[in-house]
Each structure stands twice: as C-alpha cells, then as structure tokens.
Amino acid sequence: MFPSRLVGIDIGSHSVKLAEVIPRGKEIYLSAFGVKPIPDNSIVLREIIDRHAVVEALKEARGAGKIRGQNAIITLSGPGTFVKRVQLSGVKLRELPNVISWEAAQWLPFRVDEAELDYEVLGVEDSSVDFLLVAAKKSMVQSYIGVVREAGFDPQVVDIDVLALQNLYRLSYGHRSPQVVALLNVGDSITSINIFNGAGTLFVKDIFLGGEVLTKSIQNRLGLSRSEAENLKVSVSSGGLPPEVKEEMDDFIIFFAKQIDESIKEWFSENPSVPPLASVVLSGGSSGLPGFANSLGKILQVNVETLSNIDTIRLQKGLDNIMRSTFPMAAVSIGLAARRGLL
C-alpha cells in the first residue's frame, strides 16, 4: 500500500522538480509542486557530483512548493540505467526469476553484479516470456536515495524517467485508441526515447544530446552567463538573438531532430512487423526549443505534440496557471507520484 501523500522527485541536470499527489478514488489530485535550480555541474549525465548542492535544492523546492509529504518515488536515467524489452524462449514464467541475472548479463553495458535488477512481465505463451528488463547501477541508486533521504524524504520506489512518462501519458491520454507512440523526454544533456503501444514498452534509448548545447553556444558567442544565455534561448521567438546565433540555433534544431529520427527509424527497420509510428509526444525542460517540434514532425512525417493534457489531473487551487506553463518540465515528477492511479 502506498501512503496517502506521495512525492515524485525528478533530479535533473539543472533543476529539481517535486510533485505531491494525493489519490482520491480513481482521480489523481496534484496538491503541491516545487522546482528549484541547482548550480552548474552539480549533476553531470545524471551522476551527482555536488551532493550538498542537490540536497539544498531539494529542501528549497520542498519549502517553496509547500510540500508536506515525506514518502517519495525517485527517478533515474542516463548511462547508469538500462531498459530493454526481452522475449525469452524455452522459459516458463515461474522460472524467470532464476534466469534474470544471466539474461541481464547478455545485455547490460555494465557488470551485472554492479546493477540493481527488476522486470515487468508483458506477456506469456506456452514456452516463452515477454518482459521488460530494467536495471540501474547500484552506486547510482544509492547516491540518489542518499540525497533524497538527507533532504528529509523517505524513498519508497526507484523508477526510470521514460516509464514515469508512460504512466502519465496513459493517465492523460488513455481515451485514445491503442497505437504506437514515441514519448520523448528532452532534457538539457539527455533525450530519452520510449516507443510503446497498448501492450507496453517496445524500445527505449537515451541520446546524449539536449538543450544545453544551445545554451553553451549562446554563452560562448555572446559572453553571457548561463542564466542569461538560457533566457535568450527560450525567447528566440521574440527576436532576442543576433542573426548569426539564430542561424546556428536553427541548424542545431535540425541536426537534433535528425538524430532522433535516425534512432527511431533504425528500430522500426529492425522490427517491420510493428505498426507504423502514429505520433510523437514531447516533454522535458528543453522540449519547447523554438522550432524543434515543427522540424521533428517534418522529418519523421508524423504528428508531434507536447504533453499538455492537464485536464485529467485535479489541481490544488493556484496550480492551474503554473502547470499550464510548466507541465512538460514537470511531467516526470507528476508521472512518478501518479503511478498509484495506474496500478
């Protein structure tokens, strides 16, 4: 049983996001939300470098968001994590726990004895099991649990970014007919891809590219601080950038979209029996890069939209306007805290 209040904690490269959810029957009620930036280089490729800075940011986000819950679900992503759908023949369901470690060793990019392992069964036939293999480095799990505890929370579950987003998508768009969808969580340094259908995850991949590349480019070109460069980046639609920087930004957006396109199309070419991609749904702090959704839609030739259907979530008074502007950035933390509504 989950406690009455659950806090989803998303620790990103440049900010921490905390979402507190209270279940009310089958509804999800977002009672509080807090976000705070963290100093540059406190987290690099999701590895915690400056423990103290992260703890302080968590405490400040909790205070700013007036978050009362202690029990938390935290999320991981990046090179210290691994998610793969596996179809194993010649194995019965009851035998699966005994072979998970051996099977994981065939796929993991790190040693299996360094990993925390879990799995979710997606389907069973007479002599085969279809399951989702999930792994994270023990050192990474312990590091994140440690800072969350030090900030005054009690971690209950460790999840993966793309799976939390899948939870939220199902909650927000469950009325749609089953189709193949690509969820993209576009962060500062990592973009996570999750292709799934009504039966579950089909493919997961991290691309080590995000909005930070543009921020640094603007910093270097104009001699600005990171915060000044970030503000210019997001205001480009109002003409805030010099022409030469705007041109460089446009080129990067197209390059970025092509990297995602290559990853998605490569997987579909290797899995021709899967129905074609129906749509792409964007989330994450860098998902609103000017021109990104449009470029990606043209290259992939599918509909691209931003995760923005907040009408399926009941909001504490005062959060409506905040969520309408920050929902894509807050999506992972809300998806974590809302997972009870999807069990």
Secondary structure, DSSP 8 states (H G I E B T S, - for coil): ---SSEEEEEE-SSEEEEEEEEEETTEEEEEEEEEEE--TTSEETTEES-HHHHHHHHHHHHHHHT----EEEEEE-STTEEEEEEEEET--GGGHHHHHHHHHHHH-SS-GGGEEEEEEEEEEETTEEEEEEEEEEHHHHHHHHHHHHHTT-EEEEEEEHHHHHHHHHHHHHTTS----EEEEEE-SS-EEEEEEETTEEEEEEEES--THHHHHHHHHHHT--HHHHHHHHHTGGGT-S-HHHHHHHHHHHHHHHHHHHHHHHHHHHH-TTS----EEEEESTTTT-TTHHHHHHHHHTSEEEE---GGGSEE-TT-HHHHHHHHHHHHHHHHHHTGGGG-
